[in-house]
Amino acid sequence: MSETGVQPLPETRAPRGAGPGEPLRRPVLAALDLGTNNCRLLIARPGREGFRIIDAFSRIVRLGEGVSRTNALSDEAMARTVAALKICGNKMRRRGVTDLRAVATEACRRAANCGSFIDRVAEETGIRIEIISAEEEARLALAGCAALLNRRIPRALVFDIGGGSTEIMWLSFSRGRPMLIDQVSVPQGVVSLTETFGGDRVLPEAYRGMVDTVGAALADFDARNDIRREVAAGRVQMLGTSGTVTTLAGIRLGLTRYDRSQVDGSWLGLEEARAISKSLLCLDYAGRSAHPCIGHDRADLVIAGCAVLEAIWERWPVENLRIADRGVREGILTELLAATRCPG
């Protein structure tokens, strides 16, 4: 593996120069993001403008289930995840992937037994997974969604609500490019909060407890960057990437089936989000499961996600949130693409 974490998938080879009369083989890129809750894969080819997705896979595996209490990955969670990763490996081999970066985030950062799990994954699936820092996770998420930022607004808050943590970045712009000023990894995400406060019929006081827990973790980050004053001056935009914000956007749009093309790049107003969150809080797990933009896999987690978003908005009341259905995987693909075009 190189210093950047890029690895050729076993049983595939990087493109070679074509021999006489042979066509040049085009690279096939793959990005795998193993989070606390999801296992997600994108496979792409270079295109005229960026990359073109040719295959994808996403499955809720709940790798981090129980980690907040035990500091260990459970046997059941590891088995679910390995099964999903075997599907990813098969897809990549069928597509002839030449360049892969596979990363794991908060659940593996926390779990004491993550080393043995990573070894098991390599042995059973042929995929070598890199455990990345919270800072690298945030950097990749930003690389994946930066195109949705407005360069004419001088400051930006970008956040990613994960299963085990929430990554928040504070940005400025230099010559039209986003520049990181500061970032924080809040040790609360939708899985860890749900395990602490519940996820079936969540009482208002439990919801308030989630909001306050996350809000307290934001206080120092806010104070040292004077973000609230910048928000009050109207100098801040907000961009969110996570299952929570895409779910709420789908609900606001009235989708009968989730549609990324309508959600990605859309907008969600503060008061709209609060009204949706309030309506979801009135439902139990079964009621939320029935919504086509939520489903049974997310029905117990969406309330915790709403609470994280509520805490962010209480601290920084930017009127409208831009929604990104893109993030770490797209960031990885962007960097793999650049590497193929600028070898060495």
C-alpha positions in Angstrom: 0.0 0.0 0.0 1.3 3.5 -0.8 1.6 6.3 1.7 -1.8 7.7 0.5 -3.5 4.4 1.4 -4.3 3.6 -2.2 -4.1 -0.1 -2.9 -4.6 -2.3 -6.0 -7.4 -4.8 -5.4 -6.1 -8.4 -5.3 -6.5 -10.2 -8.6 -6.4 -7.0 -10.5 -3.5 -5.0 -12.0 -2.9 -1.3 -12.6 -3.1 -0.2 -16.2 -0.1 -0.8 -18.3 1.1 0.9 -21.5 -0.4 -0.7 -24.5 1.7 -2.9 -26.8 1.7 -2.5 -30.5 -1.8 -2.6 -31.8 -3.3 -3.0 -28.3 -5.8 -0.4 -26.9 -4.7 1.4 -23.7 -6.6 0.0 -20.7 -8.5 2.7 -18.8 -8.3 2.8 -15.0 -11.2 1.7 -12.9 -11.4 3.4 -9.5 -13.1 2.3 -6.3 -13.8 4.0 -3.0 -15.1 2.0 0.0 -16.3 3.8 3.2 -16.9 1.5 6.2 -18.6 3.6 8.8 -20.2 2.9 12.2 -23.5 2.2 10.5 -23.0 1.8 6.8 -20.8 -0.1 4.3 -20.7 1.9 1.0 -18.9 1.4 -2.2 -18.6 3.4 -5.4 -16.8 2.2 -8.6 -16.1 4.7 -11.3 -14.2 5.3 -14.6 -12.5 8.6 -15.5 -14.8 10.8 -17.6 -14.4 14.0 -19.6 -15.5 16.0 -16.5 -14.5 14.1 -13.4 -15.5 10.5 -13.0 -18.5 8.4 -14.1 -20.1 6.0 -11.6 -20.4 2.5 -13.1 -21.4 0.5 -10.0 -22.4 1.1 -6.4 -23.3 -0.8 -3.2 -24.7 0.3 0.1 -25.8 -1.7 3.1 -26.5 -0.8 6.7 -24.3 -3.2 8.7 -24.2 -1.5 12.1 -20.6 -2.3 12.7 -20.4 0.0 15.7 -23.4 -1.5 17.5 -22.6 -1.6 21.2 -19.1 -0.1 20.8 -20.1 2.9 22.9 -20.7 0.5 25.8 -18.1 -2.2 25.3 -15.3 -0.6 23.3 -15.4 -3.7 21.1 -16.9 -4.9 17.8 -19.4 -7.6 18.4 -19.2 -11.0 16.7 -22.6 -10.4 15.1 -21.7 -6.9 13.8 -18.4 -8.2 12.3 -20.2 -11.1 10.6 -22.7 -8.7 9.0 -19.9 -6.4 7.8 -17.7 -9.2 6.4 -20.7 -10.5 4.4 -21.2 -7.0 2.9 -17.5 -6.6 2.2 -17.5 -9.9 0.3 -20.2 -8.5 -2.0 -18.0 -5.4 -2.4 -15.0 -7.5 -3.3 -16.9 -9.5 -5.9 -18.2 -6.3 -7.5 -14.7 -4.8 -7.7 -13.3 -8.0 -9.3 -16.1 -8.2 -11.8 -15.5 -4.5 -12.8 -11.8 -4.9 -13.0 -10.9 -2.3 -10.4 -7.3 -1.1 -10.8 -7.1 1.5 -8.0 -8.8 1.2 -4.6 -8.9 3.1 -1.3 -10.9 1.5 1.4 -11.3 3.4 4.7 -12.9 2.7 8.1 -13.9 5.4 10.6 -15.2 5.9 14.1 -16.3 2.4 15.1 -12.9 1.0 14.1 -11.1 4.0 15.7 -12.8 3.2 19.0 -12.9 -0.6 19.1 -10.1 -2.4 21.0 -10.4 -5.4 18.7 -10.4 -3.5 15.4 -6.9 -4.8 14.5 -8.1 -8.4 14.4 -11.2 -7.4 12.5 -9.2 -5.7 9.8 -7.0 -8.8 9.5 -10.0 -11.0 9.2 -11.5 -8.7 6.4 -8.2 -8.9 4.5 -8.1 -12.7 4.8 -11.7 -13.4 3.9 -12.4 -10.7 1.3 -9.0 -9.6 -0.1 -9.7 -6.0 0.9 -7.2 -4.1 3.0 -8.9 -1.4 5.0 -7.2 1.7 6.3 -8.4 3.1 9.6 -8.3 6.9 9.1 -8.3 9.7 11.7 -11.3 12.0 12.3 -9.3 14.8 10.5 -8.7 12.6 7.4 -12.4 11.6 7.4 -13.5 15.3 7.5 -11.0 16.2 4.8 -12.3 13.5 2.4 -15.9 14.5 3.1 -15.1 18.1 2.2 -13.3 17.0 -0.9 -16.4 15.1 -2.0 -18.9 17.8 -1.4 -17.0 21.1 -1.8 -18.5 21.7 -5.3 -21.8 22.6 -3.6 -20.4 25.5 -1.6 -21.0 29.1 -2.7 -17.6 30.8 -3.1 -19.2 34.3 -2.7 -20.1 33.7 0.9 -16.9 34.1 3.0 -17.4 31.4 5.6 -18.8 27.9 5.7 -19.8 25.3 8.2 -19.7 21.8 6.8 -20.8 18.8 8.8 -21.1 15.1 8.5 -23.4 13.3 11.0 -22.0 9.8 11.3 -22.9 6.7 13.4 -20.4 7.1 16.1 -19.3 10.8 15.7 -20.1 14.0 14.0 -17.4 15.9 12.0 -17.6 19.6 11.7 -15.4 21.9 9.7 -15.1 25.7 9.7 -13.9 27.1 6.4 -13.0 30.3 4.6 -12.3 30.8 0.9 -9.0 31.8 -0.7 -9.1 32.5 -4.5 -12.4 30.7 -4.7 -11.1 27.5 -3.0 -12.3 26.4 0.5 -9.6 26.5 3.1 -9.9 24.8 6.5 -9.7 27.1 9.5 -10.6 24.6 12.2 -12.4 21.3 12.7 -13.8 19.2 15.5 -14.9 15.6 15.9 -17.9 15.4 18.3 -18.0 12.0 19.9 -21.7 11.6 19.4 -23.4 10.1 16.3 -26.8 8.5 15.5 -25.8 5.0 16.7 -24.2 6.0 20.0 -26.9 8.5 20.9 -29.7 6.0 20.1 -28.0 3.4 22.3 -27.9 5.9 25.1 -31.3 7.6 24.8 -33.4 5.0 22.9 -34.8 4.8 19.4 -38.4 3.5 19.5 -40.8 6.0 21.1 -38.4 8.8 22.1 -39.8 11.0 24.9 -39.3 14.8 24.5 -37.0 14.9 27.6 -34.8 12.2 26.0 -34.7 14.1 22.8 -33.7 17.3 24.7 -31.0 15.3 26.4 -29.5 14.3 23.0 -29.6 17.9 21.8 -28.0 19.2 25.0 -25.3 16.5 24.9 -24.2 17.5 21.4 -24.6 21.2 22.1 -22.2 21.1 25.0 -19.6 19.4 22.8 -19.8 22.3 20.3 -19.3 25.1 22.8 -15.5 25.3 22.8 -15.3 25.0 19.0 -17.8 27.9 18.6 -16.0 30.1 21.2 -12.5 29.7 19.8 -13.7 30.6 16.2 -16.3 33.2 17.1 -18.7 31.4 14.7 -21.9 32.6 16.2 -20.9 36.3 15.6 -20.1 35.5 11.9 -23.5 33.8 11.6 -25.3 36.8 13.0 -23.5 39.0 10.5 -24.9 36.8 7.6 -21.4 35.7 6.5 -21.9 31.9 6.9 -23.3 29.2 4.7 -24.0 25.7 5.9 -23.6 22.4 4.1 -24.5 19.0 5.6 -23.7 15.5 4.4 -25.3 12.5 6.1 -28.2 10.1 6.0 -30.0 12.4 8.5 -30.0 15.4 6.3 -30.7 13.5 3.0 -33.6 11.8 4.8 -35.1 15.0 6.0 -34.7 16.6 2.6 -36.5 13.6 1.0 -39.4 14.1 3.4 -39.5 17.8 2.7 -39.7 17.1 -1.0 -42.5 14.7 -0.5 -40.7 11.8 -2.3 -42.6 8.5 -2.4 -39.2 6.9 -3.0 -35.8 8.3 -2.2 -34.2 9.9 -5.3 -30.6 11.1 -5.0 -30.9 13.3 -8.1 -33.6 15.4 -6.4 -32.0 15.5 -2.9 -28.4 16.2 -3.7 -27.8 20.0 -3.9 -31.3 20.8 -2.5 -32.0 23.1 0.4 -33.6 22.6 3.8 -34.9 25.5 5.9 -34.3 25.6 9.7 -38.0 25.8 10.5 -38.9 23.2 7.9 -36.4 20.8 9.5 -37.8 21.5 13.0 -41.3 20.8 11.9 -40.3 17.5 10.3 -38.3 16.5 13.4 -41.3 17.3 15.6 -43.6 15.1 13.5 -41.2 12.2 13.6 -40.8 12.5 17.3 -44.5 11.9 17.6 -44.2 8.5 15.9 -42.8 5.2 17.2 -40.4 2.9 15.4 -43.1 1.3 13.3 -44.6 4.7 12.3 -41.2 6.0 11.1 -40.5 2.7 9.3 -43.5 3.2 7.2 -42.1 6.4 5.6 -40.5 5.6 2.2 -37.6 7.9 2.8 -36.8 6.3 6.2 -37.5 2.5 6.2 -36.9 0.0 9.0 -33.1 0.3 8.8 -33.0 3.9 9.8 -36.3 4.2 11.8 -34.6 3.9 15.2 -31.7 6.2 14.2 -33.4 9.2 12.6 -34.5 10.8 15.8 -30.9 10.9 17.1 -29.8 12.5 13.8 -32.5 15.1 14.1 -31.2 15.9 17.6 -27.7 16.4 16.3 -29.0 18.7 13.6 -31.0 20.6 16.1 -28.0 21.1 18.3 -26.0 22.4 15.4 -28.8 24.8 14.4 -29.3 26.0 17.9 -25.7 26.9 18.2 -25.4 28.4 14.6 -28.9 29.5 13.3 -28.0 29.7 9.6 -31.4 30.0 7.9 -30.9 27.4 5.1 -28.9 24.2 4.9 -27.5 22.9 1.6 -27.9 19.1 1.3 -25.1 16.9 0.0 -25.7 13.3 -0.9 -22.0 12.8 -1.4 -19.0 12.7 0.9 -16.1 10.5 1.8 -16.4 8.1 -1.2 -16.6 11.0 -3.7 -13.6 12.6 -2.0 -11.6 9.4 -2.4 -12.6 9.1 -6.1 -11.6 12.7 -6.7 -8.2 12.1 -5.4 -7.7 8.7 -7.1 -8.8 10.4 -10.4 -6.2 13.1 -9.9 -3.5 10.5 -9.2 -4.3 8.6 -12.4 -4.0 11.8 -14.4 -0.8 12.9 -12.7 1.1 9.7 -12.1 4.1 9.8 -9.8 
